Amino acid sequence: MARNPGNLIRLRRRLHSLAEPSGREEATAAFVAAQLASCGPDLLLTGLGGHGVLAEFRGPADGATVLIRAELDALPIPETLDLDHASFTPGIAHKCGHDGHMAALLGVADRLGRRRPPRGRAWLLFQPAEETGAGAEAVLADERFSGLQPDWVFALHNLPGYPLGAVVVAPGTFCAASCGLDITLTGRTSHAAYPEQGLSPDRAMAELVLDLINLPDHLPGDDHLALVTVVHSRLGEAAFGVTPARAEILATVRADQDDILAQLKNAAADRTRVVAGRYGLDHRISWPEYFPAVVNDPAAVALVRSAAGNLGLDCTAPAESPLRWSEDFGRLMALGRGALFGLGSGPGQPPLHAEDYDFNDAVLPGAVALLHAICLAACAEKP
């Protein structure tokens, strides 16, 4: 399947072309399952938590159980690059590198299919819906997965801006916790000539946008990451003769600790209630797309560093601690000792989620070698 760099690149580019949104990864999952089946796993599960796929490779002797995860989903970002392997799906493209993560893990499957780990068991999980924070939770809730208990859990993420092949890892909080905030304010319409006869949420909306952005300034201490980013707002309809009756504000709330995130959420809810009440508006609040903080286990980090050192790869700490972006791998880390780590894709590469991003295929050989080395070393550990 993926026994040389050229095959890995072709595999990655095929996965790129199949890009599908979170929760709708049917074709991607089917392609991955077929590739895994060709490696002769001891167990192959499909449809986990939606479209998740898991392959198991068992060694001949007792050892630890290791889970390594890659992500199936792409992003709602249009393909603007002129690529031979461009996405087939309008408005959807792999602009985070999940296609590369999948290709690397399929490369590990190829190695394990040809030679099982001497000890233990390796589980390779291709998880749906990472970008929305729903996939890991859905996999954990699947009754076929609920009885599985790995001793170790690992995942890799490509990191533009870092030297090619550099392993970026550290113990403690590696990625921030975050969640969405969706606020709806409701009043009543009137003729635009008589705004006093209606109840517009315009002033409340303007006040809340500023209040939300400034919420972190009111938290005690300044030695933590706390950030509220307003990502969307909408007031009324495009009708010049009607005053608005409805406003919506969407924001992302993030922090370096789950308890700081909870404080921000409580403050945002309290402020919304106060402002809506002052203007006589009804309000609704919801919290979509929750991501817990990713907290790396020191023993798992030591294992990653050791494997990297044996391969001659340089290890470095992240340039910011924690990384501001979030990952739902934090949910899977509740299963066992684990670490999420980065692999540098080059200082000149476009950033994650940018329209001009495409996974750097030069990362693939090192990614396969590192994941495979981590897998074998962890399998050999005592459970």
C-alpha positions as CSV (number, residue, x, y, z in Angstrom):
1,M,0.0,0.0,0.0
2,A,2.3,2.8,1.2
3,R,5.8,1.2,1.2
4,N,7.7,4.1,-0.3
5,P,7.4,7.9,-0.1
6,G,5.9,8.1,-3.6
7,N,3.0,5.9,-2.6
8,L,2.5,7.9,0.6
9,I,2.2,11.1,-1.4
10,R,-0.3,9.6,-3.8
11,L,-2.3,8.3,-0.9
12,R,-2.3,11.7,0.8
13,R,-3.3,13.5,-2.3
14,R,-6.2,11.0,-2.9
15,L,-7.4,11.7,0.6
16,H,-7.1,15.4,-0.1
17,S,-9.4,15.1,-3.1
18,L,-12.0,13.2,-1.1
19,A,-12.4,16.1,1.5
20,E,-15.7,15.9,3.4
21,P,-17.1,18.0,6.2
22,S,-17.3,16.9,9.8
23,G,-19.8,14.1,10.4
24,R,-20.2,13.4,6.7
25,E,-16.9,11.6,6.0
26,E,-18.5,8.5,4.2
27,A,-16.2,8.3,1.2
28,T,-13.1,9.1,3.2
29,A,-13.9,6.5,5.8
30,A,-14.6,3.9,3.1
31,F,-11.3,4.6,1.4
32,V,-9.4,4.4,4.7
33,A,-11.2,1.1,5.6
34,A,-10.2,-0.4,2.3
35,Q,-6.6,0.6,2.7
36,L,-6.6,-0.8,6.2
37,A,-8.2,-4.1,5.1
38,S,-5.3,-4.6,2.6
39,C,-2.9,-4.6,5.6
40,G,-4.6,-7.6,7.1
41,P,-5.5,-6.2,10.6
42,D,-6.6,-8.6,13.3
43,L,-9.7,-6.5,13.8
44,L,-11.4,-3.8,11.7
45,L,-14.3,-1.7,12.9
46,T,-16.2,0.8,10.8
47,G,-19.0,3.3,11.6
48,L,-17.6,4.2,15.0
49,G,-19.3,7.3,16.4
50,G,-20.5,8.0,12.9
51,H,-17.9,7.2,10.3
52,G,-14.9,6.3,12.5
53,V,-12.6,3.4,11.6
54,L,-10.4,1.4,13.9
55,A,-7.8,-1.3,13.0
56,E,-6.1,-3.5,15.6
57,F,-2.8,-5.2,15.1
58,R,-1.9,-7.7,17.9
59,G,1.6,-8.8,18.8
60,P,2.4,-12.4,19.8
61,A,3.3,-11.6,23.4
62,D,1.6,-9.6,26.2
63,G,2.3,-5.9,26.4
64,A,0.5,-2.6,26.5
65,T,-2.3,-1.4,24.3
66,V,-1.6,1.7,22.3
67,L,-4.1,3.9,20.5
68,I,-2.9,6.3,17.8
69,R,-5.5,8.7,16.3
70,A,-5.8,10.5,13.0
71,E,-8.7,12.7,11.8
72,L,-11.1,12.1,8.9
73,D,-12.8,15.5,8.4
74,A,-11.9,18.5,6.3
75,L,-12.9,22.2,6.8
76,P,-15.6,24.5,5.3
77,I,-12.9,26.4,3.4
78,P,-13.0,26.5,-0.4
79,E,-10.2,25.1,-2.5
80,T,-8.5,28.1,-4.0
81,L,-5.2,26.5,-5.0
82,D,-4.7,25.1,-8.5
83,L,-3.9,21.5,-7.5
84,D,-4.0,18.3,-9.5
85,H,-5.4,16.7,-6.3
86,A,-7.9,19.5,-5.6
87,S,-10.9,18.7,-3.4
88,F,-13.9,17.3,-5.2
89,T,-16.3,18.8,-2.7
90,P,-17.3,22.4,-3.3
91,G,-16.5,24.7,-0.4
92,I,-14.7,21.9,1.6
93,A,-11.0,21.3,1.7
94,H,-8.3,19.8,3.8
95,K,-6.8,23.0,5.1
96,C,-5.6,21.6,8.5
97,G,-3.6,18.6,7.3
98,H,-5.9,15.8,8.3
99,D,-5.2,14.2,4.9
100,G,-1.5,14.1,5.8
101,H,-2.3,12.7,9.3
102,M,-4.4,9.9,7.8
103,A,-1.8,9.1,5.2
104,A,0.9,8.8,7.9
105,L,-1.2,6.5,10.0
106,L,-2.0,4.4,7.0
107,G,1.8,4.2,6.5
108,V,2.0,2.8,10.1
109,A,-0.7,0.3,9.3
110,D,1.3,-0.9,6.4
111,R,4.4,-1.5,8.6
112,L,2.3,-3.2,11.3
113,G,0.6,-5.4,8.7
114,R,4.0,-6.6,7.4
115,R,5.4,-7.1,10.9
116,R,3.3,-7.1,14.1
117,P,4.6,-5.4,17.2
118,P,6.6,-8.0,19.2
119,R,4.4,-7.3,22.2
120,G,1.1,-5.6,23.0
121,R,-1.6,-4.3,20.7
122,A,-1.8,-1.3,18.4
123,W,-5.1,0.4,17.7
124,L,-5.2,2.8,14.8
125,L,-8.2,5.1,15.1
126,F,-9.4,7.3,12.2
127,Q,-11.8,9.7,14.0
128,P,-14.7,11.7,12.5
129,A,-15.7,15.2,13.3
130,E,-12.6,16.5,15.1
131,E,-13.1,20.1,13.8
132,T,-16.5,20.4,15.6
133,G,-15.4,18.8,18.8
134,A,-18.1,16.1,18.4
135,G,-16.1,13.2,17.0
136,A,-14.1,11.9,20.0
137,E,-17.2,12.1,22.2
138,A,-19.2,10.1,19.7
139,V,-16.5,7.4,19.4
140,L,-16.3,7.1,23.1
141,A,-20.1,6.7,23.3
142,D,-20.2,3.9,20.7
143,E,-20.9,0.7,22.5
144,R,-18.3,-1.2,20.4
145,F,-15.6,1.2,21.6
146,S,-16.8,1.5,25.2
147,G,-15.1,-1.8,26.3
148,L,-11.7,-0.8,24.8
149,Q,-9.2,0.5,27.3
150,P,-5.8,1.6,25.9
151,D,-2.8,2.1,28.2
152,W,-1.4,4.8,25.9
153,V,-2.9,7.3,23.5
154,F,-1.0,9.4,21.0
155,A,-1.8,11.8,18.1
156,L,0.4,13.9,15.8
157,H,-0.4,17.3,14.2
158,N,1.6,19.0,11.5
159,L,2.8,22.5,12.5
160,P,3.7,25.1,9.9
161,G,6.3,27.6,11.0
162,Y,8.5,25.0,12.7
163,P,11.6,23.5,11.1
164,L,10.8,20.5,8.8
165,G,10.7,17.3,10.9
166,A,11.1,19.0,14.3
167,V,9.1,17.3,17.0
168,V,7.2,19.8,19.1
169,V,6.2,18.4,22.4
170,A,6.0,19.3,26.1
171,P,4.3,18.0,29.3
172,G,1.3,19.8,30.7
173,T,-1.3,21.8,28.8
174,F,-0.4,21.6,25.1
175,C,-3.6,22.9,23.5
176,A,-6.2,25.3,24.9
177,A,-9.7,24.5,26.0
178,S,-12.4,26.2,24.0
179,C,-16.1,26.3,23.2
180,G,-18.5,28.2,21.0
181,L,-20.9,30.8,22.4
182,D,-24.1,31.5,20.6
183,I,-26.3,34.3,21.9
184,T,-29.7,35.3,20.5
185,L,-31.5,38.5,21.6
186,T,-35.2,38.9,20.7
187,G,-37.4,42.0,20.8
188,R,-40.1,43.0,18.4
189,T,-40.3,44.8,15.0
190,S,-41.8,48.1,14.1
191,H,-41.9,50.4,11.1
192,A,-38.5,52.0,10.6
193,A,-40.2,55.4,10.8
194,Y,-41.4,54.6,14.3
195,P,-38.5,52.8,16.0
196,E,-39.9,53.7,19.4
197,Q,-42.9,51.4,18.7
198,G,-40.7,48.4,18.5
199,L,-38.0,46.8,20.7
200,S,-34.7,46.6,18.8
201,P,-31.8,44.6,20.1
202,D,-29.3,47.0,18.4
203,R,-27.9,48.7,21.4
204,A,-27.8,45.5,23.5
205,M,-25.9,43.8,20.7
206,A,-23.3,46.5,20.4
207,E,-22.8,46.6,24.1
208,L,-22.5,42.8,24.4
209,V,-19.9,42.6,21.6
210,L,-17.6,44.9,23.5
211,D,-18.3,43.3,26.8
212,L,-17.5,39.8,25.6
213,I,-14.2,40.9,24.0
214,N,-13.2,42.5,27.3
215,L,-14.3,39.7,29.7
216,P,-10.8,38.3,30.1
217,D,-9.6,41.6,31.5
218,H,-11.9,41.1,34.5
219,L,-10.5,37.7,35.5
220,P,-8.2,37.5,38.5
221,G,-4.5,37.1,37.6
222,D,-2.8,37.6,34.3
223,D,-0.6,34.5,34.0
224,H,-3.1,32.4,32.0
225,L,-4.5,32.4,28.5
226,A,-8.1,33.7,28.4
227,L,-9.6,34.9,25.2
228,V,-13.0,35.7,23.7
229,T,-13.1,36.2,19.9
230,V,-16.3,37.4,18.3
231,V,-16.6,35.5,15.0
232,H,-20.0,36.5,13.7
233,S,-22.9,38.9,14.4
234,R,-26.1,39.6,12.7
235,L,-28.9,42.2,13.4
236,G,-32.3,42.0,11.8
237,E,-33.1,41.5,8.1
238,A,-32.1,43.5,5.0
239,A,-35.4,45.5,4.9
240,F,-35.1,49.3,5.1
241,G,-38.7,49.7,6.3
242,V,-38.5,47.4,9.4
243,T,-36.6,47.8,12.7
244,P,-34.9,44.6,13.8
245,A,-36.4,42.2,16.3
246,R,-33.5,39.7,16.5
247,A,-29.8,39.8,16.9
248,E,-27.2,36.9,17.1
249,I,-23.7,37.0,18.3
250,L,-21.3,34.1,17.9
251,A,-18.0,34.0,19.7
252,T,-15.2,31.5,20.6
253,V,-14.2,31.3,24.2
254,R,-10.8,29.8,25.0
255,A,-8.5,29.3,28.0
256,D,-5.4,27.3,29.0
257,Q,-7.3,25.5,31.8
258,D,-10.8,24.0,31.9
259,D,-11.6,25.9,35.1
260,I,-10.6,29.3,33.5
261,L,-12.9,28.4,30.6
262,A,-15.7,27.7,33.0
263,Q,-15.2,31.1,34.6
264,L,-15.3,32.8,31.2
265,K,-18.5,31.0,30.3
266,N,-20.2,32.0,33.6
267,A,-19.1,35.6,33.1
268,A,-20.4,35.7,29.5
269,A,-23.8,34.2,30.6
270,D,-24.1,36.7,33.5
271,R,-23.3,39.6,31.3
272,T,-25.8,38.5,28.6
273,R,-28.6,38.2,31.2
274,V,-27.8,41.7,32.6
275,V,-27.7,43.4,29.3
276,A,-30.8,41.7,27.9
277,G,-32.7,42.5,31.0
278,R,-31.7,46.1,30.9
279,Y,-33.2,46.5,27.4
280,G,-36.2,44.2,28.0
281,L,-35.1,41.6,25.6
282,D,-35.6,37.8,25.6
283,H,-32.3,35.9,25.3
284,R,-31.0,32.4,24.6
285,I,-27.5,31.1,25.1
286,S,-25.9,27.9,23.9
287,W,-22.4,26.5,24.0
288,P,-21.6,24.4,20.9
289,E,-18.3,22.8,19.9
290,Y,-16.7,22.2,23.3
291,F,-13.0,21.1,23.4
292,P,-11.4,20.3,26.7
293,A,-7.8,21.3,27.3
294,V,-5.2,18.8,25.9
295,V,-2.9,18.0,28.9
296,N,0.1,15.9,28.0
297,D,1.2,13.1,30.4
298,P,5.0,13.4,31.3
299,A,5.6,9.7,30.8
300,A,4.0,9.9,27.3
301,V,6.0,12.9,26.5
302,A,9.2,11.1,27.6
303,L,8.3,8.2,25.3
304,V,7.8,10.6,22.3
305,R,11.1,12.3,23.0
306,S,13.0,9.0,23.2
307,A,11.5,7.7,20.0
308,A,12.4,11.0,18.2
309,G,15.9,10.9,19.6
310,N,16.4,7.4,18.3
311,L,15.4,8.6,14.9
312,G,17.7,11.6,15.0
313,L,14.9,14.1,15.1
314,D,15.2,17.3,17.0
315,C,12.7,18.0,19.8
316,T,11.6,21.4,20.8
317,A,8.9,23.0,23.1
318,P,6.1,24.9,21.4
319,A,6.7,28.6,20.8
320,E,3.7,29.4,22.9
321,S,2.4,27.5,25.8
322,P,-0.2,26.3,25.4
323,L,-1.0,26.4,21.7
324,R,-4.1,28.6,21.3
325,W,-6.0,26.3,19.0
326,S,-8.0,23.4,20.4
327,E,-8.2,19.7,19.7
328,D,-10.8,17.1,20.8
329,F,-8.0,14.6,21.4
330,G,-8.3,15.8,25.0
331,R,-11.4,13.6,25.4
332,L,-9.5,10.5,24.2
333,M,-6.7,11.2,26.7
334,A,-9.0,10.3,29.5
335,L,-8.6,6.7,28.4
336,G,-4.9,6.4,29.3
337,R,-1.5,8.2,29.5
338,G,-1.2,10.2,26.4
339,A,0.4,13.0,24.4
340,L,-0.4,15.2,21.4
341,F,2.7,16.4,19.7
342,G,3.5,18.4,16.6
343,L,5.8,17.8,13.7
344,G,7.2,20.8,11.9
345,S,6.3,21.2,8.3
346,G,8.6,24.1,7.5
347,P,9.0,27.8,8.3
348,G,7.7,29.0,5.0
349,Q,4.5,27.0,5.0
350,P,1.1,28.8,5.1
351,P,-0.6,28.5,8.5
352,L,-3.3,26.0,9.4
353,H,-6.8,26.9,8.2
354,A,-5.5,29.4,5.6
355,E,-6.9,29.2,2.1
356,D,-3.5,28.7,0.5
357,Y,-2.5,25.9,2.9
358,D,-1.8,22.4,1.6
359,F,-0.1,19.6,3.6
360,N,3.7,19.5,3.0
361,D,4.3,16.0,1.7
362,A,7.9,16.1,2.8
363,V,6.6,15.6,6.3
364,L,5.2,12.1,5.6
365,P,8.3,9.8,5.8
366,G,9.3,11.3,9.2
367,A,5.7,11.2,10.5
368,V,5.4,7.5,9.6
369,A,8.7,6.6,11.2
370,L,8.0,8.5,14.4
371,L,4.5,7.2,14.9
372,H,5.7,3.7,14.2
373,A,8.6,4.0,16.7
374,I,6.3,5.5,19.4
375,C,3.8,2.6,18.8
376,L,6.4,-0.1,19.2
377,A,8.0,1.5,22.2
378,A,4.7,2.0,24.0
379,C,3.5,-1.5,23.2
380,A,6.6,-2.8,24.8
381,E,5.8,-1.0,28.1
382,K,4.2,-2.9,31.0
383,P,0.5,-2.3,30.9
